[in-house]
Amino acid sequence: MNFLFTGKPLPLFFYKDHLQIIAKSTSSTAKIRSPATFMAPEDAVVVVNGLNFEQRHGKERVRVARVWRTKGGRHFIVEWSVGISLLSDCVAAYVSDDNSDIVATDTMKNTVYAKAKECSDQTSVEDFAIFLAKHFTLYYNQVTTTIVKIAEKSWERVSVNGQPHNHGFKLGSEKHTTEVIFKKSGVLQVSSGIEELSLLKTTQSGFERFHRDKYTALPETRERILATEVSALWRYSFDSLYDIPKNQGYFTETYLDVKKVLVDTFFGPPKEGVYSPSVQYTLYEMAKNVLSRFQVISSVKLKMPNLHFLPVNISTKDNQSIVKFEDDVYLPTDEPHGSIEASLSRFSSKL
Ligand SMILES: O=c1[nH]c(=O)c2[nH]c(=O)[nH]c2[nH]1
């Protein structure tokens, strides 16, 4: 019998009686997942009226800046764009006009500002995401899982006359990201990442001995520009609030250390650099070095588009060499670009 979709709101207990949780994270399908693609929690699927139903709601791009001031006049600032997604028991709102279990997305937005205000000490983007996720999951009965994603802009302190400025900042290019998932059961996942980290080297890169067939035109080379915009995402092995390091600077320092390992591996030593036989090889070295250096990281995913700098050769019938390429003049292009990505995780990783 079709009880639902009658047009009349039904009491909430009715829906709850007809909801059946069909997938838990222990199900066999739940185990088929690619490492370091941070999956939606699987415990949100219910059967409504004979159909699988999954829902979540939240607020995206809540922008907030927080300033901390020391007595000595030094200021610190962070600028965050926050996304919140709640997995909550509010099916009634989808199948009737009963909104009583909905945490309004406007409330979520206000909570971001209220919680930023509560951070009286300088707070890392990861700690703020954990703070928010904990709040939503524990404050609301109907919320089973909270997913918080935040991107932090890189406001860097400027130096004037060689001296760090007390309250002057300039914007760097890359973003520091985090994703925190916190479930009612207490299970926690913390990931961090970097977006838009543009790296380029003018030599020590080549691409040879690749597969050739009748469609292949690309010449082999041992001398080219290697340019990319790195996106990195790594997952920490902490799986409950008790595991999270208590020291305030932990996540920010680890982020800076991971970024340094990625960048140093890409470039190699300052004088001679390191030869890259392909983007794939360099990406793998970068991921491997992150896992070997940071035991607390269980998996890492890297995306490194190959942003081509094409050799410029211009000639006409009359003038064989208006511009002759001698590893000097290039046409930079990002369309089309190669797309290269890979994940590396420990055997023990829970991903
Ligand atoms: O480092 C590279 N990897 C590729 O897969 C590829 N493909 C291509 O055309 N140039 C390159 N370079």
PDBQT file of the ligand as one rigid body, heavy atoms in Angstrom, charges set to zero:
ROOT
HETATM    1  O1  LIG A 401      54.949  13.747 -18.220  1.00  0.00    +0.000 OA
HETATM    2  C1  LIG A 401      54.137  13.505 -19.130  1.00  0.00    +0.000 A 
HETATM    3  N1  LIG A 401      53.220  12.505 -18.972  1.00  0.00    +0.000 N 
HETATM    4  C2  LIG A 401      52.298  12.195 -19.951  1.00  0.00    +0.000 A 
HETATM    5  O2  LIG A 401      51.458  11.275 -19.760  1.00  0.00    +0.000 OA
HETATM    6  C3  LIG A 401      52.344  12.954 -21.115  1.00  0.00    +0.000 A 
HETATM    7  N2  LIG A 401      51.599  12.920 -22.259  1.00  0.00    +0.000 N 
HETATM    8  C4  LIG A 401      52.074  13.906 -23.055  1.00  0.00    +0.000 A 
HETATM    9  O3  LIG A 401      51.605  14.178 -24.192  1.00  0.00    +0.000 OA
HETATM   10  N3  LIG A 401      53.117  14.548 -22.491  1.00  0.00    +0.000 N 
HETATM   11  C5  LIG A 401      53.300  13.980 -21.260  1.00  0.00    +0.000 A 
HETATM   12  N4  LIG A 401      54.176  14.236 -20.280  1.00  0.00    +0.000 N 
ENDROOT
TORSDOF 0
